[in-house]
Protein backbone atom coordinates (compact mmCIF):
# COMPACT_ATOMS: atom_id res chain seq x y z
CA UNK A 1 0.00 0.00 0.00
CA UNK A 2 1.57 3.23 -1.13
CA UNK A 3 2.05 6.06 1.29
CA UNK A 4 0.05 9.22 0.76
CA UNK A 5 2.29 11.85 -0.88
CA UNK A 6 3.52 14.39 1.58
CA UNK A 7 2.38 17.95 1.00
CA UNK A 8 5.29 20.09 -0.11
CA UNK A 9 5.96 23.19 1.89
CA UNK A 10 6.65 26.44 0.12
CA UNK A 11 10.31 27.44 0.50
CA UNK A 12 10.91 29.88 3.32
CA UNK A 13 11.60 33.48 2.30
CA UNK A 14 15.05 34.84 2.88
CA UNK A 15 15.32 37.70 5.40
CA UNK A 16 15.98 40.12 2.53
CA UNK A 17 12.92 38.93 0.58
CA UNK A 18 10.75 39.07 3.71
CA UNK A 19 11.92 42.61 4.41
CA UNK A 20 11.22 43.70 0.84
CA UNK A 21 7.77 42.07 0.88
CA UNK A 22 6.81 43.94 4.05
CA UNK A 23 8.07 47.24 2.65
CA UNK A 24 6.14 46.72 -0.61
CA UNK A 25 2.96 45.95 1.36
CA UNK A 26 3.48 49.03 3.54
CA UNK A 27 4.10 51.62 0.81
CA UNK A 28 0.45 51.86 -0.42
CA UNK A 29 -0.70 52.11 3.20
CA UNK A 30 1.76 54.94 3.82
CA UNK A 31 0.37 56.79 0.80
CA UNK A 32 -3.13 56.50 2.33
CA UNK A 33 -2.41 57.10 6.01
CA UNK A 34 1.14 58.43 6.25
CA UNK A 35 2.86 57.67 9.53
CA UNK A 36 -0.53 56.83 11.10
CA UNK A 37 -0.57 53.40 9.48
CA UNK A 38 -0.64 50.66 12.14
CA UNK A 39 1.47 47.52 12.28
CA UNK A 40 -1.72 45.43 12.37
CA UNK A 41 -2.77 46.99 9.04
CA UNK A 42 0.70 46.32 7.66
CA UNK A 43 0.62 42.69 8.79
CA UNK A 44 -2.81 42.16 7.22
CA UNK A 45 -1.65 43.68 3.92
CA UNK A 46 1.50 41.54 3.92
CA UNK A 47 -0.40 38.39 4.90
CA UNK A 48 1.71 37.77 7.99
CA UNK A 49 1.32 37.81 11.76
CA UNK A 50 1.88 41.17 13.39
CA UNK A 51 4.75 39.73 15.42
CA UNK A 52 6.60 38.96 12.18
CA UNK A 53 6.82 42.67 11.47
CA UNK A 54 8.79 43.15 14.68
CA UNK A 55 11.05 40.21 13.93
CA UNK A 56 12.14 41.96 10.75
CA UNK A 57 12.06 45.58 11.94
CA UNK A 58 12.81 46.68 15.49
CA UNK A 59 9.91 49.17 15.41
CA UNK A 60 7.57 51.04 13.09
CA UNK A 61 10.01 53.93 12.76
CA UNK A 62 12.59 51.60 11.22
CA UNK A 63 9.97 50.25 8.83
CA UNK A 64 8.96 53.77 7.77
CA UNK A 65 12.62 54.56 7.20
CA UNK A 66 12.91 51.49 4.97
CA UNK A 67 9.86 52.69 3.01
CA UNK A 68 11.53 56.04 2.42
CA UNK A 69 14.69 54.33 1.25
CA UNK A 70 12.65 52.16 -1.13
CA UNK A 71 10.78 55.15 -2.51
CA UNK A 72 14.10 56.90 -3.22
CA UNK A 73 15.72 53.83 -4.77
CA UNK A 74 16.04 54.22 -8.54
CA UNK A 75 17.30 50.74 -9.48
CA UNK A 76 14.11 49.81 -11.36
CA UNK A 77 14.03 53.10 -13.24
CA UNK A 78 17.69 52.88 -14.22
CA UNK A 79 17.17 49.33 -15.50
CA UNK A 80 14.10 50.41 -17.49
CA UNK A 81 15.94 53.30 -19.14
CA UNK A 82 18.96 51.13 -19.99
CA UNK A 83 16.60 48.54 -21.51
CA UNK A 84 15.27 51.04 -24.07
CA UNK A 85 16.29 49.65 -27.50
CA UNK A 86 19.18 51.60 -29.02
CA UNK A 87 17.61 51.23 -32.47
CA UNK A 88 14.65 53.46 -31.61
CA UNK A 89 14.68 57.10 -32.77
CA UNK A 90 16.08 59.41 -30.11
CA UNK A 91 12.64 61.00 -29.64
CA UNK A 92 11.11 57.66 -28.68
CA UNK A 93 14.00 56.80 -26.39
CA UNK A 94 13.63 60.08 -24.54
CA UNK A 95 9.84 59.75 -24.25
CA UNK A 96 10.36 56.42 -22.49
CA UNK A 97 12.98 58.02 -20.22
CA UNK A 98 10.77 61.02 -19.43
CA UNK A 99 7.82 58.76 -18.63
CA UNK A 100 10.00 56.62 -16.35
CA UNK A 101 11.39 59.63 -14.49
CA UNK A 102 7.89 61.09 -14.08
CA UNK A 103 6.78 57.90 -12.35
CA UNK A 104 9.87 57.96 -10.13
CA UNK A 105 9.22 61.54 -9.04
CA UNK A 106 5.54 60.88 -8.42
CA UNK A 107 6.38 57.89 -6.21
CA UNK A 108 8.94 59.81 -4.16
CA UNK A 109 6.77 62.87 -3.72
CA UNK A 110 3.64 60.88 -2.88
CA UNK A 111 5.33 58.85 -0.15
CA UNK A 112 7.29 61.75 1.32
CA UNK A 113 4.27 64.07 1.14
CA UNK A 114 1.99 61.61 2.92
CA UNK A 115 4.51 61.14 5.73
CA UNK A 116 5.09 64.87 6.10
CA UNK A 117 1.37 65.69 6.18
CA UNK A 118 0.80 63.08 8.91
CA UNK A 119 3.40 64.76 11.11
CA UNK A 120 6.23 62.29 10.56
CA UNK A 121 9.49 63.56 12.01
CA UNK A 122 12.52 61.35 11.33
CA UNK A 123 15.17 61.07 14.00
CA UNK A 124 18.52 62.78 13.44
CA UNK A 125 20.02 59.40 12.59
CA UNK A 126 17.30 58.71 10.01
CA UNK A 127 17.61 62.23 8.63
CA UNK A 128 21.29 61.62 7.95
CA UNK A 129 20.46 58.35 6.19
CA UNK A 130 17.85 59.93 3.93
CA UNK A 131 19.86 62.63 2.20
CA UNK A 132 17.20 63.05 -0.43
CA UNK A 133 17.02 61.61 -3.92
CA UNK A 134 20.40 62.95 -5.11
CA UNK A 135 22.10 59.57 -5.43
CA UNK A 136 19.11 57.97 -7.13
CA UNK A 137 18.66 60.89 -9.52
CA UNK A 138 22.35 60.85 -10.40
CA UNK A 139 22.09 57.23 -11.48
CA UNK A 140 18.99 58.06 -13.53
CA UNK A 141 20.82 61.00 -15.12
CA UNK A 142 23.77 58.77 -16.03
CA UNK A 143 21.42 56.26 -17.67
CA UNK A 144 19.71 59.00 -19.70
CA UNK A 145 23.10 60.35 -20.83
CA UNK A 146 23.79 56.95 -22.40
CA UNK A 147 20.73 57.41 -24.65
CA UNK A 148 22.57 60.23 -26.45
CA UNK A 149 25.62 58.12 -27.36
CA UNK A 150 24.80 57.92 -31.09
CA UNK A 151 23.47 61.45 -31.72
CA UNK A 152 25.23 64.77 -32.28
CA UNK A 153 24.63 67.30 -29.53
CA UNK A 154 25.42 70.95 -28.95
CA UNK A 155 26.42 70.05 -25.40
CA UNK A 156 27.69 66.97 -23.56
CA UNK A 157 25.41 63.93 -23.05
CA UNK A 158 25.65 64.50 -19.29
CA UNK A 159 24.48 68.10 -19.59
CA UNK A 160 21.69 67.13 -22.00
CA UNK A 161 20.50 64.52 -19.50
CA UNK A 162 20.45 67.10 -16.70
CA UNK A 163 18.45 69.51 -18.86
CA UNK A 164 15.89 66.84 -19.71
CA UNK A 165 15.56 66.00 -16.02
CA UNK A 166 14.93 69.68 -15.35
CA UNK A 167 12.13 69.65 -17.92
CA UNK A 168 10.56 66.57 -16.34
CA UNK A 169 10.95 67.93 -12.80
CA UNK A 170 9.25 71.25 -13.47
CA UNK A 171 6.57 69.54 -15.58
CA UNK A 172 5.52 67.46 -12.57
CA UNK A 173 5.24 70.49 -10.27
CA UNK A 174 1.64 71.61 -9.86
CA UNK A 175 -0.26 74.07 -7.73
CA UNK A 176 0.22 77.75 -7.04
CA UNK A 177 2.74 79.27 -9.40
CA UNK A 178 3.14 76.11 -11.48
CA UNK A 179 -0.24 75.51 -13.12
CA UNK A 180 -2.76 72.78 -12.52
CA UNK A 181 -1.74 70.24 -15.15
CA UNK A 182 1.34 68.81 -16.82
CA UNK A 183 2.00 67.89 -20.44
CA UNK A 184 2.53 64.35 -21.69
CA UNK A 185 6.10 63.03 -22.06
CA UNK A 186 5.92 63.14 -25.88
CA UNK A 187 5.12 66.87 -25.87
CA UNK A 188 7.78 67.49 -23.26
CA UNK A 189 10.44 65.76 -25.38
CA UNK A 190 9.30 67.68 -28.46
CA UNK A 191 9.86 70.96 -26.63
CA UNK A 192 13.18 69.73 -25.24
CA UNK A 193 14.56 68.73 -28.64
CA UNK A 194 13.12 71.48 -30.82
CA UNK A 195 12.37 74.40 -28.50
CA UNK A 196 9.25 76.44 -27.82
CA UNK A 197 9.53 78.78 -30.84
CA UNK A 198 7.83 78.00 -34.12
CA UNK A 199 10.20 77.82 -37.07
CA UNK A 200 10.08 80.09 -40.10
CA UNK A 201 8.93 83.18 -38.19
CA UNK A 202 5.27 82.34 -38.84
CA UNK A 203 2.41 82.00 -36.37
CA UNK A 204 0.72 79.38 -38.57
Secondary structure, DSSP 8 states (H G I E B T S, - for coil): --------------HHHHHHHHHHHHHHHHHHHGGG--HHHHHHHHTS-HHHHHHHSSSHHHHHHHHHHHHH--HHHHHHHHTS-TTS-HHHHHHHHHHHHHHHHHHHHHHHHHHHHTT----HHHHHH---SHHHHHHHHHHHHHTTTTS--SS-HHHHHHHHHHHHHHHH--BTTTBS----HHHHHHHHHH-SS-GGG---
